[in-house]
Amino acid sequence: MPGYGETALVRSLGYLAEKQAAIANNLANVDTTSFKRRLSVAQEAPSPFEALLDAQLPTVAYSERSDLGRGIVRETGNRFDVAIDGPYWLRVQDAAGNRYYTRDGRLQIDGQGRLVTRNGQAVLDQAGLPIALGGGDSLPSDLDISPNGTVQDPSTGRTLGRLALASLPRPEALQPVGRGLYVDPENQAPGQGGDGLQQGYLEGSNVDSLQELVQMITVERTFAASQRALSGLGRMQENLIANVLR
């Protein structure tokens, strides 16, 4: 049966391997629009240590959370691009009716005349309904999107809808599901944000590639040190057993 030392070191190696994978994923998405870097979190996980009267000694357990800090905003000149300024989220819905939150503001008009994301999810208004822009000759070729999310046809001045800028009491509870989408397992009641949109801009990733590379080197060195400690512990136990058997 492995001792506490081996168990703690092996769990630490597992944590470091998971952390390295998270860093690699961050670096792979450094140029992904609105990507939020994943942070590795070491949590204390109690483990019984029967040799010390069943006292609880801490080991580490791995978990991740999203760093929701704002990414660098860049101008694109595309009238269908919007960047979100502030702790707000767009609400979108896929063809199956599943709802998500996103900060990816690459918008377009689909074949049904609806305002959708680059991946085809319908953008929802404040009432939770898809924003319909019209069809045929009434479909606008350009849009004015105000900071509060109001969408207008610049040629007629007609208001076509208003994007829901959602604010959440606990945004850290959101879980990423890929393609810049997040689900809310807590089903929080979203509030309506204020002025927070910049038309013609996009929010980039909040990954600092230099910082991630430094963390990657640190993890590699810590992993190597933990391996040496585990090998040293094994040799110490072998020597102890050898001395006892003399």
N, C-alpha and C positions, 0 to 999 in steps of 0.2 A: 504494500500500500504506500503510495507516495506521501511524503511528509508535507508539512505546511509550506516549507521553503520551495520545494519543487512546484507545488500547486500554485503558489503566488507568482513564481517566475513564469510558468507556462501561461497563466492567464495574462500576465503582463505582455508576453510575446504576442499573444492573440490580439490584445488591445492595440499594440503597436502595428501589427499587420493590418488591422482594420483602419487605423488612422492613416497609414500610408496609402491605402486604397482610396480613402476620402480625399486626400491631398491630390492624388493622381487624377481623380474625377474633377476636382476644382480646376486643375491646370488644363484638362481637356476641354473645359467649358469657358476658358478665359475670354473668348470672343463670342459667346452665346448671349443673345439679347436677353436682358433682365435676369440672367442666371444669378441665383443666390448661393454663395459658397456654403459648403457644409462644414460645420465645426465638430470636432471630436470631443467628447465629454467623458472623463473618467469618473465613474460613480462608485461609491463605496458599496461593496456587496459583502454582507456578513457571511462568515463561514465557520462552522464549528471546529474547534480544535480540541479533541477529546483528551489529548495528553496533558492539557492544562485545565483540568476540571471543567471541560466543556465551555471554556471562556470563548467569547466571540471576538475573533481577530479579523481585521479588515483585509479584503483583497479588492481588486478593481474589476468593474464590469464596464463594457463598452457601450456607448450610445452616441447618437448624433443629433444635432439640431441645426437649423438654418440660420445663417447670419443674414438678417433682413435689412442690413444697411443698404443705403441707396448706391447704385452703381453710377459710373460716370455718364453724363448725358451728352449726346452728340447730335448735332444738327444733320438731318438727312435731306431736307428740302421736299420730302414726300408729304403731300397734304393728308395722306391717310395714315401717317405715323403719329403716335402720341406718346409722350413720356409723362410719367406720373411723378409729381412733385409732392412729397409728403407720404405719410403712412397709410396710403389708400390702395385699393385693389379694384380691378375691373371684375365684374361678374359675368361669366360666360356659361353657355349650355351646349352640350353636344347633341347629336341626332337622337340619342337614346334618352334624352331628358336629364342626364347627369349634369350637375352644376359644379363649377369650379371657380377658383379665384386665380387671377393672373395679373402680372405687371407687364406682360409682353404687349406692347401697343402697336404692333404691325397689323393694321386693319385693312379690310378690302370689302368689296360688295360681291355677294355670291349670285348665282343664277336666279335666285328667288327674290332678289332685290333687298336682301337683308345685310346689315352690317355685321361682318364676321371677322374672326381672327385669321391669321395666316394659315392655321391648321383647320379652319372651317367651323370652329365653334361660334355659335350666335352670341353676339354681345347683347347683354340685357340692359333694360332701362330701369328706372327707379321702382317700377311696379313689378319687376321680375319678368318682363316680356321681351322677346326679341325686338330689336329696332328695325322696322320695315321702312325702307327708303323710297319705295314705289316700284314701278315697273314700266317697261316700254318707253314711251316718250317722256314720261314723268320721272324717270330715273335720273338723278343728278350725276353729272360727270365730275363734279367737284363738291367738296364739303367745307363748311366752316365749323370747327369744333372749338367752343369757348372753354376757358379754364374751368368752368363749373360743369362741363360735360354736355352742354346744349349743342345739338347738331342742327345745322341750318343749311339750306340750299342757297349759296351765295348769289345765284342769278335771280332768284325770286324772293329771297328773305324768308321763305317758309320754314318753320321749325319742324324738324322731322323726328325729334325725340331727344332724350337726354340720357347719356351714359350714367349708369349707377357707379358712383365712386364710393366703394364700401370701406368703412373703417371698422375694425374689429377690436373688442376689448382685450383679447389675448391672441394677437397675430402669431405668437410663437407656437401656438397649438397647431398651426397649419402644417400639413404633411405634403411634400412634393411627390408627384406621381409621373413626372416626365413632361417634356415639351413645354416647360414653363408654367405648368398647371399645378395647383395646390387644392387639396380637399381639406375640409374642416371636420374632423371626427367629433368635435364637441358641439357641432350645429349651433354656433353662436348667432345671436341676432345682430346682423350688421347695421351700423349706423351709416348715415349719409355724410360723406366728406364735403369739404368746401371747394374752393378754387384750387385745383391740383393738376391740371392738364396743360401740356405744352405741345401745340400742334406743330408738326414738322420736325419733331425730335424723337429720339429713342433712348431709353435707358440701357446702358450696357451691363456687362457682368460686374459684380463687385469683388471679383477675384484679383488680388495683387500678385502677379506671377512671381515677383522677386521674393515676397514674403512666403509664398507657398514653397518655393524652392529651398529657402532657408529652413523651413519646417521639415521638409523632406529629408534634408541632410541630418538634421537633429534627430529625427526618428530613426534613421539608418544607424547612427552612432549609438543611440540608446538601445536599439535592438541588438547590436553586436555586443554591447556591454552586458546586456541581460543574458545573452547566450553564453558569454564567458563565465558569468556568475553561476549559471545553471551547471556548466561543466565543472566549475570549481567545487560546487556543492556535491556533485556526484563523486568527484575524486576524494573529497573529505570523508564522505560516508564509506567509500571503499577502504580508505586507510583506517578508519575507525573499526570497521569489521575485521580487517586483517590483524590489527593490534589485539582485539578482543580474543581472536582465535589462536593467538600464540600461546 
